[in-house]
Amino acid sequence: MNKELLTILVCPVTKLPVRLLSRSNLQILNRIISEGNLQNAAGQRVDSQFSQALIARNNTMIYPVKDGIPIMLEDQAIPVNQLEGKISLT
């Protein structure tokens, strides 16, 4: 992911900056996706694992990055509240 682009992106929901999701949290996220236990903000099951993801600075929304392109669409966001107790956001 282009680091310069990362400095200007903001979450469309919270309007806060985003950062890359840590590798360890990405692995946990992908495991939850493979188990079929994750929905996006539109209520659709997330089927595809992510090679990268962005998370809003207030740790409320996760956005997929596909082929180096961040998908910053509100309905494609993953609400973090469904991951409580599963990933570390500190």
C-alpha positions as CSV (number, residue, x, y, z in Angstrom):
1,M,0.0,0.0,0.0
2,N,1.3,3.4,-0.9
3,K,2.4,5.2,2.3
4,E,1.8,8.6,0.9
5,L,-1.8,7.7,0.1
6,L,-2.2,6.3,3.6
7,T,-1.4,9.8,5.1
8,I,-4.4,11.4,3.3
9,L,-7.1,8.7,3.8
10,V,-9.8,9.1,6.3
11,C,-12.6,6.8,7.4
12,P,-15.8,7.9,5.6
13,V,-17.9,7.1,8.7
14,T,-15.8,8.8,11.4
15,K,-13.8,11.2,9.3
16,L,-10.7,10.1,11.3
17,P,-7.4,9.1,9.8
18,V,-6.8,5.4,9.2
19,R,-3.7,3.2,9.7
20,L,-2.7,-0.3,8.5
21,L,-4.1,-3.1,10.6
22,S,-1.3,-5.0,12.3
23,R,-0.1,-8.3,10.7
24,S,-1.2,-10.2,13.8
25,N,-4.7,-8.7,13.8
26,L,-4.9,-9.3,10.1
27,Q,-4.2,-13.0,10.6
28,I,-6.9,-13.1,13.3
29,L,-9.3,-11.3,11.0
30,N,-8.7,-13.7,8.1
31,R,-9.2,-16.7,10.4
32,I,-12.6,-15.2,11.5
33,I,-13.5,-14.6,7.8
34,S,-12.6,-18.3,6.9
35,E,-14.9,-19.4,9.7
36,G,-17.7,-17.5,8.1
37,N,-18.3,-15.3,11.2
38,L,-17.9,-11.8,9.9
39,Q,-20.3,-9.3,8.3
40,N,-19.6,-6.0,6.7
41,A,-21.6,-2.8,7.6
42,A,-24.2,-3.7,4.9
43,G,-24.9,-7.0,6.8
44,Q,-23.3,-9.2,4.1
45,R,-21.0,-12.1,5.0
46,V,-17.4,-11.3,4.3
47,D,-16.0,-14.2,2.2
48,S,-12.7,-13.0,0.9
49,Q,-9.6,-12.8,3.1
50,F,-7.5,-9.7,3.1
51,S,-3.9,-9.2,2.2
52,Q,-4.0,-5.8,3.9
53,A,-6.6,-3.8,5.8
54,L,-7.0,-0.3,7.2
55,I,-8.5,0.6,10.6
56,A,-9.9,3.9,11.7
57,R,-7.8,5.6,14.4
58,N,-10.7,5.2,16.9
59,N,-10.7,1.5,16.2
60,T,-14.3,1.3,15.0
61,M,-14.2,0.4,11.3
62,I,-11.9,-1.8,9.2
63,Y,-11.6,-1.4,5.5
64,P,-10.2,-4.0,3.0
65,V,-7.3,-3.2,0.7
66,K,-7.5,-5.2,-2.5
67,D,-4.6,-5.3,-5.0
68,G,-3.1,-2.3,-3.1
69,I,-6.3,-0.2,-3.5
70,P,-8.2,0.7,-0.3
71,I,-11.9,0.1,-0.5
72,M,-13.2,3.1,1.5
73,L,-16.9,2.4,1.1
74,E,-19.1,2.6,4.2
75,D,-21.1,-0.5,3.3
76,Q,-17.9,-2.5,2.7
77,A,-16.4,-1.5,6.2
78,I,-16.2,-4.1,8.9
79,P,-17.6,-2.8,12.2
80,V,-14.9,-3.7,14.8
81,N,-17.5,-4.3,17.6
82,Q,-18.1,-7.8,16.2
83,L,-14.4,-8.5,16.9
84,E,-14.4,-7.5,20.5
85,G,-12.2,-9.8,22.6
86,K,-10.7,-11.4,19.5
87,I,-8.2,-8.8,18.3
88,S,-6.0,-6.4,20.3
89,L,-6.4,-2.8,19.3
90,T,-3.9,-1.1,21.5
